[in-house]
């Protein structure tokens, strides 16, 4: 009987974590705080970067929810 190999740890897929500098108007509206899902944002949500206070980040790329959850982006700092 061959020796049993130790179980390899399985990779856990983490959802993309937004950058700590990503802001949108909905963050300043009172809610019960239960929903943390950014996917429920409306298409017309306007985002800005807290570092630049503009609609583009320090890397001169647009500030969008999906883009600012990408850890490959040079200015991304996870929460």
Secondary structure, DSSP 8 states (H G I E B T S, - for coil): ------------------BTTEEEGGGGS---S----GGGS-TT--EEETTTSSSB-TTS-B--TTGGG-TTSTT--B-
